[in-house]
């Protein structure tokens, strides 16, 4: 089980690095924003599954991203459960976003807020893999 956490952690760290590369491209054109959304979706998917793996290692069973976030908050794996729920909602919107104003707002939240939340998870998860 710990091996699975380590593998998921490595994948998550690589995805987060790629997401950070995307949000650092200025100015963000539509194609850059589309790429950031794809990288954000992928990174978020790995993030909640990493939390799920850690919870299962601790003996807590969860099924969905929402329940994983709630239990991850209770267990102290993530510090701001409400922000993570907002990130989940925005992640779900990025799959079918058509309104440019809303797309830009989500992009800005990814860049200014969600990357930091994901970085916090990376730092917290290190203790579960022995770093």
MDTraj code that builds the backbone (N, CA, C; nanometers):
import mdtraj as md
import numpy as np

residues = "UNK UNK UNK UNK UNK UNK UNK UNK UNK UNK UNK UNK UNK UNK UNK UNK UNK UNK UNK UNK UNK UNK UNK UNK UNK UNK UNK UNK UNK UNK UNK UNK UNK UNK UNK UNK UNK UNK UNK UNK UNK UNK UNK UNK UNK UNK UNK UNK UNK UNK UNK UNK UNK UNK UNK UNK UNK UNK UNK UNK UNK UNK UNK UNK UNK UNK UNK UNK UNK UNK UNK UNK UNK UNK UNK UNK UNK UNK UNK UNK UNK UNK UNK UNK UNK UNK UNK UNK UNK UNK UNK UNK UNK UNK UNK UNK UNK UNK UNK UNK UNK UNK UNK UNK UNK UNK UNK UNK UNK UNK UNK UNK UNK UNK UNK UNK UNK UNK UNK UNK UNK UNK UNK UNK UNK UNK UNK UNK UNK UNK UNK".split()
xyz = np.array([
    [0.0820, -0.1203, 0.0000],
    [0.0000, 0.0000, 0.0000],
    [0.0862, 0.1264, 0.0000],
    [0.1938, 0.1254, 0.0783],
    [0.2804, 0.2426, 0.0804],
    [0.3466, 0.2639, -0.0556],
    [0.3781, 0.1557, -0.1245],
    [0.4370, 0.1655, -0.2581],
    [0.3414, 0.2398, -0.3522],
    [0.2127, 0.2125, -0.3377],
    [0.1131, 0.2798, -0.4208],
    [0.1109, 0.4301, -0.3927],
    [0.1216, 0.4660, -0.2655],
    [0.1249, 0.6075, -0.2291],
    [0.2477, 0.6740, -0.2910],
    [0.3615, 0.6076, -0.2836],
    [0.4852, 0.6631, -0.3393],
    [0.4722, 0.6832, -0.4901],
    [0.4178, 0.5843, -0.5598],
    [0.3996, 0.5961, -0.7049],
    [0.3030, 0.7091, -0.7397],
    [0.1913, 0.7155, -0.6680],
    [0.0928, 0.8207, -0.6941],
    [0.1535, 0.9574, -0.6633],
    [0.2308, 0.9653, -0.5560],
    [0.2954, 1.0901, -0.5181],
    [0.3882, 1.1382, -0.6289],
    [0.4688, 1.0490, -0.6825],
    [0.5612, 1.0861, -0.7906],
    [0.4850, 1.1374, -0.9127],
    [0.3773, 1.0685, -0.9497],
    [0.2959, 1.1132, -1.0631],
    [0.2349, 1.2507, -1.0355],
    [0.1858, 1.2681, -0.9127],
    [0.1253, 1.3949, -0.8733],
    [0.2276, 1.5082, -0.8794],
    [0.3469, 1.4857, -0.8268],
    [0.4513, 1.5885, -0.8270],
    [0.4869, 1.6273, -0.9704],
    [0.4989, 1.5298, -1.0589],
    [0.5281, 1.5600, -1.1996],
    [0.4159, 1.6400, -1.2643],
    [0.2927, 1.6018, -1.2368],
    [0.1784, 1.6749, -1.2934],
    [0.1737, 1.8175, -1.2399],
    [0.1996, 1.8341, -1.1109],
    [0.1992, 1.9681, -1.0511],
    [0.3080, 2.0547, -1.1139],
    [0.4229, 1.9976, -1.1374],
    [0.5323, 2.0715, -1.2023],
    [0.4887, 2.1203, -1.3401],
    [0.4237, 2.0337, -1.4158],
    [0.3767, 2.0716, -1.5498],
    [0.2678, 2.1778, -1.5425],
    [0.1797, 2.1680, -1.4433],
    [0.0760, 2.2700, -1.4249],
    [0.1402, 2.4047, -1.3956],
    [0.2398, 2.4063, -1.3068],
    [0.3088, 2.5314, -1.2747],
    [0.3747, 2.5908, -1.3982],
    [0.4330, 2.5065, -1.4832],
    [0.4931, 2.5557, -1.6081],
    [0.3871, 2.6265, -1.6920],
    [0.2687, 2.5683, -1.7009],
    [0.1616, 2.6268, -1.7815],
    [0.1147, 2.7614, -1.7299],
    [0.0969, 2.7727, -1.5988],
    [0.0458, 2.8993, -1.5445],
    [0.1510, 3.0093, -1.5453],
    [0.2752, 2.9729, -1.5671],
    [0.3812, 3.0741, -1.5715],
    [0.4014, 3.1341, -1.7104],
    [0.3292, 3.0863, -1.8104],
    [0.3392, 3.1417, -1.9455],
    [0.2537, 3.2683, -1.9529],
    [0.3183, 3.3770, -1.9855],
    [0.2502, 3.5067, -1.9919],
    [0.2690, 3.5681, -2.1293],
    [0.1700, 3.6363, -2.1817],
    [0.0323, 3.6371, -2.1345],
    [-0.0386, 3.5085, -2.1769],
    [-0.1394, 3.4667, -2.1019],
    [-0.2072, 3.3418, -2.1356],
    [-0.3048, 3.3575, -2.2523],
    [-0.2731, 3.2949, -2.3635],
    [-0.3652, 3.2945, -2.4774],
    [-0.4730, 3.1889, -2.4506],
    [-0.5711, 3.1819, -2.5390],
    [-0.6766, 3.0803, -2.5235],
    [-0.6182, 2.9399, -2.5252],
    [-0.5239, 2.9145, -2.6122],
    [-0.4653, 2.7809, -2.6212],
    [-0.3854, 2.7479, -2.4955],
    [-0.3193, 2.8450, -2.4383],
    [-0.2466, 2.8239, -2.3129],
    [-0.3466, 2.7942, -2.2012],
    [-0.4537, 2.8704, -2.1960],
    [-0.5557, 2.8458, -2.0927],
    [-0.6147, 2.7064, -2.1077],
    [-0.6414, 2.6647, -2.2319],
    [-0.6928, 2.5291, -2.2543],
    [-0.5947, 2.4246, -2.2024],
    [-0.4661, 2.4461, -2.2287],
    [-0.3639, 2.3544, -2.1801],
    [-0.3563, 2.3533, -2.0288],
    [-0.3673, 2.4692, -1.9677],
    [-0.3664, 2.4775, -1.8208],
    [-0.4868, 2.4032, -1.7639],
    [-0.6033, 2.4184, -1.8275],
    [-0.7219, 2.3455, -1.7794],
    [-0.6987, 2.1948, -1.7854],
    [-0.6405, 2.1474, -1.8944],
    [-0.6126, 2.0029, -1.9070],
    [-0.5154, 1.9578, -1.7984],
    [-0.4103, 2.0340, -1.7789],
    [-0.3120, 1.9984, -1.6762],
    [-0.3725, 2.0071, -1.5369],
    [-0.4585, 2.1059, -1.5147],
    [-0.5271, 2.1199, -1.3858],
    [-0.6171, 1.9993, -1.3596],
    [-0.6948, 1.9598, -1.4600],
    [-0.7828, 1.8434, -1.4440],
    [-0.7026, 1.7190, -1.4069],
    [-0.5939, 1.6969, -1.4782],
    [-0.5092, 1.5801, -1.4550],
    [-0.4447, 1.5856, -1.3162],
    [-0.3936, 1.7019, -1.2784],
    [-0.3285, 1.7182, -1.1484],
    [-0.4288, 1.7011, -1.0361],
    [-0.5474, 1.7588, -1.0519],
    [-0.6501, 1.7441, -0.9483],
    [-0.6894, 1.5979, -0.9320],
    [-0.7031, 1.5273, -1.0418],
    [-0.7388, 1.3842, -1.0372],
    [-0.6348, 1.3062, -0.9570],
    [-0.5083, 1.3311, -0.9843],
    [-0.4020, 1.2640, -0.9089],
    [-0.4023, 1.3070, -0.7623],
    [-0.4340, 1.4337, -0.7367],
    [-0.4354, 1.4853, -0.5998],
    [-0.5395, 1.4150, -0.5145],
    [-0.6632, 1.4077, -0.5639],
    [-0.7650, 1.3470, -0.4793],
    [-0.7408, 1.1974, -0.4640],
    [-0.6835, 1.1346, -0.5663],
    [-0.6521, 0.9918, -0.5536],
    [-0.5349, 0.9687, -0.4588],
    [-0.4409, 1.0631, -0.4524],
    [-0.3331, 1.0548, -0.3546],
    [-0.3899, 1.0654, -0.2140],
    [-0.4803, 1.1591, -0.1928],
    [-0.5458, 1.1728, -0.0622],
    [-0.6200, 1.0444, -0.0288],
    [-0.6901, 0.9895, -0.1255],
    [-0.7647, 0.8640, -0.1061],
    [-0.6701, 0.7515, -0.0654],
    [-0.5567, 0.7396, -0.1339],
    [-0.4599, 0.6345, -0.1000],
    [-0.4072, 0.6517, 0.0418],
    [-0.3790, 0.7755, 0.0812],
    [-0.3295, 0.8015, 0.2166],
    [-0.4360, 0.7648, 0.3192],
    [-0.5595, 0.8046, 0.2929],
    [-0.6687, 0.7723, 0.3848],
    [-0.6849, 0.6210, 0.3991],
    [-0.6801, 0.5504, 0.2875],
    [-0.6929, 0.4048, 0.2929],
    [-0.5768, 0.3426, 0.3701],
    [-0.4577, 0.3987, 0.3555],
    [-0.3415, 0.3531, 0.4317],
    [-0.3667, 0.3721, 0.5821],
    [-0.4394, 0.4788, 0.6158],
    [-0.4732, 0.5082, 0.7549],
    [-0.5998, 0.4336, 0.8008],
    [-0.6582, 0.3523, 0.7125],
    [-0.7754, 0.2732, 0.7488],
    [-0.9085, 0.3419, 0.7285],
    [-0.9105, 0.4490, 0.6497],
    [-1.0340, 0.5239, 0.6236],
    [-1.0738, 0.5003, 0.4789],
    [-1.1929, 0.4438, 0.4592],
    [-1.2377, 0.4141, 0.3236],
    [-1.3253, 0.5270, 0.2704],
    [-1.2953, 0.5713, 0.1500],
    [-1.3717, 0.6757, 0.0817],
    [-1.3955, 0.6322, -0.0623],
    [-1.4937, 0.6925, -0.1247],
    [-1.5283, 0.6529, -0.2617],
    [-1.5132, 0.7665, -0.3620],
    [-1.5742, 0.8792, -0.3325],
    [-1.5820, 0.9881, -0.4298],
    [-1.4802, 1.0977, -0.3980],
    [-1.4555, 1.1854, -0.4960],
    [-1.3664, 1.2989, -0.4677],
    [-1.4170, 1.3849, -0.3507],
    [-1.5474, 1.4103, -0.3460],
    [-1.6036, 1.4946, -0.2395],
    [-1.5842, 1.4312, -0.1020],
    [-1.6127, 1.3023, -0.0902],
    [-1.5953, 1.2364, 0.0400],
    [-1.4470, 1.2268, 0.0752],
    [-1.3625, 1.2115, -0.0247],
    [-1.2185, 1.2076, -0.0013],
    [-1.1699, 1.3413, 0.0532],
    [-1.2170, 1.4494, -0.0040],
    [-1.1786, 1.5829, 0.0429],
    [-1.2253, 1.6038, 0.1866],
    [-1.3491, 1.5682, 0.2144],
    [-1.4021, 1.5866, 0.3504],
    [-1.3226, 1.5067, 0.4527],
    [-1.2944, 1.3819, 0.4215],
    [-1.2181, 1.2973, 0.5137],
    [-1.0713, 1.3400, 0.5202],
    [-1.0178, 1.3855, 0.4072],
    [-0.8804, 1.4357, 0.4059],
    [-0.8646, 1.5576, 0.4946],
    [-0.9660, 1.6421, 0.4972],
    [-0.9656, 1.7588, 0.5852],
    [-0.9716, 1.7143, 0.7307],
    [-1.0627, 1.6228, 0.7618],
    [-1.0754, 1.5728, 0.8996],
    [-0.9450, 1.5095, 0.9482],
    [-0.8752, 1.4411, 0.8573],
    [-0.7511, 1.3719, 0.8934],
    [-0.6299, 1.4652, 0.8950],
    [-0.6475, 1.5899, 0.8516],
    [-0.5375, 1.6855, 0.8523],
    [-0.4442, 1.6742, 0.7326],
    [-0.4870, 1.6035, 0.6290],
    [-0.4048, 1.5911, 0.5082],
    [-0.4122, 1.7194, 0.4268],
    [-0.5292, 1.7820, 0.4281],
    [-0.5462, 1.9129, 0.3663],
    [-0.5974, 2.0096, 0.4729],
    [-0.5593, 2.1360, 0.4600],
    [-0.5910, 2.2336, 0.5639],
    [-0.7213, 2.3093, 0.5408],
    [-0.7640, 2.3223, 0.4160],
    [-0.8805, 2.4043, 0.3842],
    [-0.9793, 2.3224, 0.3014],
    [-1.0659, 2.2516, 0.3692],
    [-1.1620, 2.1650, 0.3013],
    [-1.2555, 2.2395, 0.2086],
    [-1.3017, 2.3579, 0.2501],
    [-1.3930, 2.4360, 0.1665],
    [-1.3259, 2.4790, 0.0370],
    [-1.2003, 2.5199, 0.0452],
    [-1.1279, 2.5611, -0.0759],
    [-1.1112, 2.4421, -0.1702],
    [-1.0870, 2.3240, -0.1142],
    [-1.0737, 2.2049, -0.1975],
    [-1.2055, 2.1682, -0.2642],
    [-1.3169, 2.1888, -0.1946],
    [-1.4485, 2.1646, -0.2567],
    [-1.4694, 2.2642, -0.3705],
    [-1.4313, 2.3908, -0.3499],
    [-1.4404, 2.4905, -0.4577],
    [-1.3530, 2.4496, -0.5763],
    [-1.2355, 2.3958, -0.5459],
    [-1.1462, 2.3512, -0.6524],
    [-1.2106, 2.2351, -0.7282],
    [-1.2752, 2.1440, -0.6576],
    [-1.3472, 2.0329, -0.7220],
    [-1.4564, 2.0862, -0.8145],
    [-1.5322, 2.1821, -0.7680],
    [-1.6395, 2.2409, -0.8498],
    [-1.5809, 2.3046, -0.9755],
    [-1.4736, 2.3811, -0.9598],
    [-1.4102, 2.4432, -1.0759],
    [-1.3502, 2.3393, -1.1688],
    [-1.2928, 2.2344, -1.1133],
    [-1.2376, 2.1270, -1.1959],
    [-1.3476, 2.0664, -1.2830],
    [-1.4646, 2.0456, -1.2248],
    [-1.5761, 1.9895, -1.3013],
    [-1.6239, 2.0851, -1.4099],
    [-1.6153, 2.2139, -1.3852],
    [-1.6567, 2.3137, -1.4851],
    [-1.5613, 2.3194, -1.6040],
    [-1.4323, 2.2934, -1.5795],
    [-1.3347, 2.3100, -1.6872],
    [-1.3560, 2.2123, -1.8015],
    [-1.4276, 2.1050, -1.7773],
    [-1.4511, 2.0065, -1.8831],
    [-1.5470, 2.0568, -1.9897],
    [-1.6305, 2.1538, -1.9548],
    [-1.7308, 2.2001, -2.0510],
    [-1.7551, 2.3505, -2.0399],
    [-1.6499, 2.4257, -2.0183],
    [-1.6639, 2.5700, -2.0013],
    [-1.6663, 2.6392, -2.1378],
    [-1.7650, 2.7264, -2.1563],
    [-1.7790, 2.7973, -2.2835],
    [-1.7772, 2.9489, -2.2654],
    [-1.8038, 2.9948, -2.1467],
    [-1.8084, 3.1373, -2.1179],
    [-1.6660, 3.1876, -2.0905],
    [-1.6182, 3.2811, -2.1729],
    [-1.4795, 3.3267, -2.1607],
    [-1.4525, 3.3966, -2.0280],
    [-1.5498, 3.4716, -1.9781],
    [-1.5321, 3.5409, -1.8504],
    [-1.5150, 3.4393, -1.7367],
    [-1.5973, 3.3367, -1.7359],
    [-1.5861, 3.2340, -1.6326],
    [-1.4568, 3.1538, -1.6495],
    [-1.4191, 3.1252, -1.7733],
    [-1.2945, 3.0524, -1.7991],
    [-1.1757, 3.1304, -1.7438],
    [-1.1734, 3.2598, -1.7685],
    [-1.0627, 3.3425, -1.7190],
    [-1.0631, 3.3468, -1.5660],
    [-1.1813, 3.3518, -1.5055],
    [-1.1904, 3.3536, -1.3584],
    [-1.1351, 3.2229, -1.2994],
    [-1.1703, 3.1098, -1.3598],
    [-1.1186, 2.9814, -1.3132],
    [-0.9683, 2.9741, -1.3357],
    [-0.9230, 3.0180, -1.4513],
    [-0.7790, 3.0205, -1.4790],
    [-0.7060, 3.1000, -1.3710],
    [-0.7594, 3.2163, -1.3370],
    [-0.6953, 3.3000, -1.2356],
    [-0.6945, 3.2329, -1.0985],
    [-0.8011, 3.1603, -1.0651],
    [-0.8028, 3.0871, -0.9370],
    [-0.7005, 2.9739, -0.9386],
    [-0.6874, 2.9067, -1.0529],
    [-0.5861, 2.8010, -1.0638],
    [-0.4489, 2.8613, -1.0368],
    [-0.4207, 2.9699, -1.1052],
    [-0.2884, 3.0326, -1.0974],
    [-0.2602, 3.0919, -0.9593],
    [-0.3570, 3.1612, -0.9034],
    [-0.3308, 3.2369, -0.7812],
    [-0.3630, 3.1620, -0.6524],
    [-0.4370, 3.0514, -0.6613],
    [-0.4836, 2.9869, -0.5383],
    [-0.4685, 2.8350, -0.5406],
    [-0.5188, 2.7717, -0.6460],
    [-0.5231, 2.6254, -0.6467],
    [-0.3844, 2.5620, -0.6551],
    [-0.2928, 2.6248, -0.7281],
    [-0.1564, 2.5708, -0.7336],
    [-0.0971, 2.5675, -0.5928],
    [-0.1258, 2.6687, -0.5126],
    [-0.0755, 2.6707, -0.3744],
    [-0.1387, 2.5607, -0.2900],
    [-0.2676, 2.5369, -0.3075],
    [-0.3327, 2.4276, -0.2342],
    [-0.2709, 2.2930, -0.2717],
    [-0.2446, 2.2748, -0.3991],
    [-0.1832, 2.1506, -0.4460],
    [-0.0405, 2.1373, -0.3930],
    [0.0319, 2.2476, -0.3861],
    [0.1676, 2.2471, -0.3311],
    [0.1631, 2.2092, -0.1822],
    [0.0646, 2.2597, -0.1098],
    [0.0490, 2.2235, 0.0318],
    [0.0261, 2.0730, 0.0472],
    [-0.0544, 2.0155, -0.0416],
    [-0.0757, 1.8707, -0.0374],
    [0.0563, 1.7985, -0.0602],
    [0.1335, 1.8447, -0.1565],
    [0.2637, 1.7828, -0.1840],
    [0.3496, 1.7816, -0.0580],
    [0.3552, 1.8944, 0.0102],
    [0.4373, 1.9037, 0.1310],
    [0.3847, 1.8149, 0.2434],
    [0.2551, 1.8070, 0.2584],
    [0.1960, 1.7219, 0.3620],
    [0.2167, 1.5739, 0.3297],
    [0.2019, 1.5374, 0.2036],
    [0.2111, 1.3966, 0.1638],
    [0.3529, 1.3408, 0.1801],
    [0.4510, 1.4281, 0.1832],
    [0.5889, 1.3825, 0.1976],
    [0.6083, 1.2981, 0.3237],
    [0.5366, 1.3300, 0.4290],
    [0.5539, 1.2548, 0.5539],
    [0.5011, 1.1120, 0.5429],
    [0.4119, 1.0889, 0.4486],
    [0.3572, 0.9551, 0.4301],
    [0.4469, 0.8668, 0.3429],
    [0.5397, 0.9309, 0.2731],
    [0.6299, 0.8520, 0.1888],
    [0.7710, 0.8485, 0.2446],
    [0.7883, 0.9123, 0.3612],
    [0.9174, 0.9037, 0.4273],
    [1.0182, 1.0084, 0.3863],
    [0.9722, 1.1203, 0.3289],
    [1.0655, 1.2293, 0.2920],
    [1.0715, 1.3322, 0.4004],
])
top = md.Topology()
chain = top.add_chain()
for i, resn in enumerate(residues, 1):
    res = top.add_residue(resn, chain, resSeq=i)
    for name in ("N", "CA", "C"):
        top.add_atom(name, md.element.get_by_symbol(name[0]), res)
traj = md.Trajectory(xyz[None], top)
